[in-house]
Amino acid sequence: MIHSLFIINSSGDVFMEKHWKSVIPRSICDYFFDAQRKANNNEDIPPVITTPHHYLISVLRSNLFFIAVCMTEVSLLAPHPSPCLSVSATLPTGQLSNVPWRRSGVKYTNNEAYFDVTEEVDAIIDKSGATVAAEIQGYIDCCIKLTGMPDLTLTFINPRLFDDVSFHPCVRLKRWESERVLSFVPPDGNSRLLSYHIGSQSVVAIPVYIRHNISFRDVGGGRLDITVGPKQTMGRSVEGVVLEVPMPKCVLNCTLTISQGKYTFDPVSKVLRWDLGRIDPTKLPNMRGNVQFTVTQLALSGLKVNRLDIYGEKYKPFKGVKYITKAGRFQVRT
């Protein structure tokens, strides 16, 4: 599904855009401009450009670039000659099956099925701590090691949270559309079962808060005071917290006192990086920036797996679900 469409003229200006889901900023076109600069001519620009959360499809017509933004993985097939071949109707034993993403005759001593629900929070927080914009990019990865040809059914407590979902080819779309149930014969090993988007129209709870007081003077330097704490984490710990603070070009060095973690300042890029690690709610760390964090065993959207059922096989596998929330494009304004 096309998320947004941008039209770029020969001068490199975006003069027309159309959005069908949430509004994607024009800055997404920077990935296209980077590829354009690296190409020798317009014909050498890749037709599909991968970004952290989207795919950009570019088409050149009458000196205009049409840039379609999608969340679903795209495959472009070039036409090629099809020679006549004699194909046997019998499949080789242990190699192929009638299910193209799974071999036949798979055997395991220990049968296991594990699922990782990962959500990345993209947010903009203003100076007062209020949320200007927030959305979630999520995906469910699975590690399936099951004997034979199992048929799995995965149900959720709150499946209506999903928006703009992209599925692995193994998922039966008709059953999802009618019952909101994931029914599939899984690939063997690791794979991404689905990815989804929860837009700004939904209530997205930010798991950290930042209180800051930053001031700079033209001469004599400035002051920096930042405090970070957990917020609405349901008792889960916030780990892997990293703050990156872009400094003005006039800043030559930073001498700071911190109560936790360690910091570094790059005098070339003018970026201050504070690596906090894990936040202790009883002793908050004190020192506009980009924020990184990880909250284990929590899906910020409230998504929860209800149960996993297996059909077609008689064994009982080990089953597990892990939830992770981490920062995507997370920005705090000063």
C-alpha positions in Angstrom: 0.0 0.0 0.0 1.3 3.5 -0.9 1.6 5.6 2.2 2.5 8.9 0.5 3.4 10.3 -2.9 5.9 13.1 -3.7 6.5 14.7 -7.1 10.0 16.2 -7.6 10.9 18.5 -10.5 14.2 18.7 -12.3 15.5 21.4 -9.9 15.1 19.0 -7.0 12.0 20.7 -5.5 9.1 18.8 -4.0 6.2 20.8 -5.6 3.4 18.3 -5.0 2.6 15.7 -2.4 -0.3 13.4 -1.4 -0.8 11.4 1.8 -3.2 8.6 2.3 -2.2 7.6 5.9 -0.5 9.7 8.4 1.5 12.6 7.0 5.1 11.6 6.2 7.5 14.6 6.3 9.3 15.7 3.1 12.6 14.9 4.8 11.9 11.2 3.8 13.0 12.4 0.3 16.5 13.0 1.6 17.2 9.3 1.1 16.3 9.7 -2.6 18.4 12.8 -3.0 21.4 10.9 -1.4 21.0 8.1 -4.0 20.6 10.7 -6.8 23.9 12.4 -5.8 25.7 9.0 -5.8 24.4 8.0 -9.2 26.2 9.0 -12.5 22.8 9.8 -14.2 19.1 9.5 -13.4 19.0 6.0 -15.0 21.4 4.7 -12.4 19.2 5.7 -9.4 17.9 2.5 -7.7 14.2 2.1 -8.3 13.7 0.9 -4.7 15.4 2.7 -1.8 15.3 1.1 1.7 15.0 3.4 4.7 14.8 2.4 8.4 10.9 2.3 8.3 9.8 2.7 4.7 10.6 1.8 1.1 10.9 4.5 -1.6 9.9 3.6 -5.1 11.1 6.2 -7.7 9.8 6.5 -11.3 11.1 9.1 -13.8 8.6 10.5 -16.3 8.9 13.8 -18.4 11.7 15.1 -16.2 9.6 14.5 -13.1 10.4 12.0 -10.3 7.4 10.3 -8.7 8.4 9.0 -5.2 6.0 6.6 -3.6 6.5 5.8 0.1 5.5 2.3 1.2 5.9 0.2 4.3 5.6 -3.1 2.5 8.7 -4.8 1.0 8.7 -4.4 -2.8 10.0 -6.8 -5.4 10.7 -5.7 -9.0 10.8 -8.5 -11.6 12.5 -7.8 -14.9 11.1 -9.7 -17.9 13.4 -12.5 -19.3 13.1 -15.3 -21.8 11.4 -18.4 -20.7 13.0 -21.5 -22.3 11.0 -24.7 -22.6 11.8 -27.1 -19.7 10.7 -30.6 -18.8 9.7 -30.5 -15.2 8.9 -33.6 -13.1 5.6 -33.7 -11.2 7.4 -35.4 -8.3 9.1 -33.2 -5.7 12.6 -34.2 -4.5 12.4 -35.8 -1.1 13.5 -33.6 1.8 14.2 -30.6 -0.4 10.9 -28.9 -1.5 7.3 -28.9 -0.5 4.0 -27.6 -1.8 4.6 -24.7 0.6 7.4 -22.6 -1.1 8.8 -21.1 2.1 9.3 -24.4 4.0 11.2 -27.6 3.3 9.5 -31.0 3.7 10.8 -33.5 6.1 12.0 -31.0 8.7 12.9 -32.7 12.0 14.0 -31.3 15.4 14.8 -33.0 18.7 13.4 -30.0 20.6 10.4 -28.3 19.1 10.3 -24.5 19.8 8.4 -21.5 18.7 9.5 -18.0 19.9 8.1 -14.6 19.0 9.6 -11.1 19.5 7.3 -8.2 19.5 9.4 -5.0 18.9 8.1 -1.5 18.8 10.0 1.7 17.9 8.6 5.0 19.1 9.0 8.0 16.8 8.2 11.1 18.8 8.7 14.9 19.1 8.5 16.4 22.6 8.3 20.1 23.1 10.1 22.2 25.7 7.3 21.8 28.3 7.3 18.0 28.0 4.1 17.8 25.9 4.0 15.3 23.0 3.8 17.2 19.7 3.7 14.0 17.6 4.1 10.3 18.3 3.7 7.1 16.3 4.9 3.5 16.6 6.6 1.3 14.0 6.3 -2.3 15.1 7.2 -5.8 13.9 6.9 -9.4 15.0 9.8 -11.6 14.4 9.6 -15.4 14.9 12.1 -18.2 15.4 10.3 -21.5 14.5 12.0 -24.8 15.0 9.2 -27.3 14.6 9.1 -30.8 13.1 7.0 -31.7 10.1 4.5 -29.3 8.5 2.8 -27.5 11.5 -0.2 -25.2 11.0 -0.1 -22.3 13.6 -2.7 -19.9 14.8 -1.6 -16.8 16.7 -4.3 -14.7 18.5 -4.1 -11.3 20.2 -5.9 -9.8 23.1 -6.3 -6.5 21.2 -5.8 -7.0 17.4 -7.7 -3.8 16.5 -4.5 -1.8 17.4 -2.9 -2.9 14.2 -2.8 -0.3 11.3 -1.2 -0.6 7.9 -0.1 -4.2 8.4 2.4 -5.9 6.1 2.5 -9.7 6.3 4.9 -12.5 5.4 3.5 -14.6 2.4 2.7 -17.5 4.8 -0.1 -15.6 6.5 -3.6 -16.3 5.3 -5.0 -12.9 4.6 -8.7 -13.8 4.3 -8.8 -15.2 7.9 -7.0 -12.2 9.2 -9.5 -9.8 7.5 -12.5 -11.8 8.8 -11.3 -12.9 12.3 -8.2 -10.8 13.1 -6.3 -14.1 13.6 -2.9 -15.0 12.2 -3.1 -18.4 10.6 0.0 -19.7 8.8 2.3 -22.6 8.0 5.6 -21.0 9.3 8.9 -20.8 7.6 11.6 -22.8 9.1 14.0 -20.8 11.3 14.0 -17.0 11.7 11.6 -14.7 9.8 9.6 -11.5 10.1 6.0 -12.5 10.4 4.5 -9.0 10.1 5.2 -5.3 10.5 2.7 -2.7 11.4 2.2 1.0 12.1 0.3 2.8 14.8 -0.3 6.4 13.8 -0.5 9.7 15.6 -4.3 9.4 15.8 -3.8 6.8 18.5 -2.8 7.6 22.0 1.0 6.7 22.3 2.4 6.8 25.9 6.0 8.0 26.0 8.0 5.8 28.4 10.5 8.5 29.5 10.4 12.1 30.4 13.2 14.7 30.2 13.4 17.9 32.2 16.0 20.3 30.8 17.4 23.8 31.2 19.8 24.7 28.4 21.2 28.2 27.7 24.0 29.4 25.5 25.7 32.8 25.3 27.7 34.2 22.4 30.8 34.5 24.6 31.6 32.7 27.9 29.9 29.4 27.2 26.6 28.2 28.6 24.8 25.9 31.0 23.3 22.5 30.6 21.0 20.8 33.1 19.2 17.6 32.1 17.2 15.1 34.2 15.8 11.8 32.8 13.2 9.6 34.4 10.8 6.7 33.5 7.2 7.4 32.7 4.2 5.0 32.2 6.4 1.8 31.9 4.1 -0.4 34.0 6.9 -1.2 36.4 9.3 -2.3 33.6 12.8 -1.0 33.7 14.1 1.5 31.0 17.5 0.3 29.7 20.1 1.3 27.2 19.3 5.0 27.5 21.4 7.3 25.4 21.0 11.0 24.9 22.6 12.8 21.9 22.6 16.6 22.3 23.7 18.6 19.2 25.6 21.7 20.3 26.0 25.1 18.6 29.1 25.5 16.4 30.6 27.9 18.9 31.0 25.2 21.5 34.6 24.0 21.8 34.4 21.7 24.8 32.1 20.5 27.5 33.0 20.1 31.2 30.0 18.4 33.0 29.2 16.7 36.2 27.0 13.6 35.9 25.4 11.4 38.5 25.2 8.3 36.3 26.8 6.8 33.2 29.5 8.5 31.1 29.5 11.2 28.4 31.7 12.1 25.4 31.8 15.2 23.3 32.9 15.2 19.6 34.5 18.6 18.8 34.1 17.9 15.0 30.4 17.0 14.8 29.6 19.1 18.0 27.5 16.3 19.4 27.4 15.5 23.2 26.6 11.8 23.9 25.5 10.8 27.3 25.3 7.0 27.8 23.1 6.4 30.9 22.4 2.7 30.7 19.6 1.7 33.0 17.4 4.3 34.9 16.9 3.8 38.6 13.6 5.4 39.5 14.8 6.0 43.1 17.8 8.0 41.9 17.1 9.8 38.7 20.1 10.6 36.4 21.0 14.3 36.1 23.2 16.0 33.4 17.1 19.5 22.4 18.5 16.0 21.8 17.9 12.6 20.2 17.1 9.9 22.7 17.7 6.1 22.6 16.2 3.7 25.1 14.9 0.1 25.5 12.1 -1.1 27.7 12.0 -4.9 27.9 8.8 -6.9 28.3 6.6 -4.0 27.3 4.9 -3.2 24.0 4.1 0.5 24.3 0.9 0.2 22.2 -0.6 -2.3 24.6 -0.4 -5.1 22.1 -0.4 -8.6 23.7 -0.4 -12.1 22.3 -3.2 -14.2 23.7 -2.3 -17.8 22.7 -0.5 -19.9 20.1 -2.2 -23.1 18.8 -0.6 -25.8 16.7 -2.5 -28.1 14.3 -1.4 -31.0 12.1 1.3 -32.3 14.5 0.9 -34.2 17.8 3.8 -32.9 19.8 3.7 -29.9 22.3 6.4 -27.4 21.5 8.1 -24.9 23.9 6.5 -21.5 23.3 7.6 -17.9 24.3 6.8 -14.3 23.6 9.2 -11.4 24.3 8.2 -7.7 24.1 10.7 -4.8 23.5 10.1 -1.1 23.2 12.9 1.2 22.0 13.4 4.7 20.6 13.1 5.3 16.8 13.4 8.9 15.7 12.9 10.5 19.2 13.5 14.2 19.5 13.2 16.6 22.4 13.0 20.3 21.5 14.6 23.0 23.6 
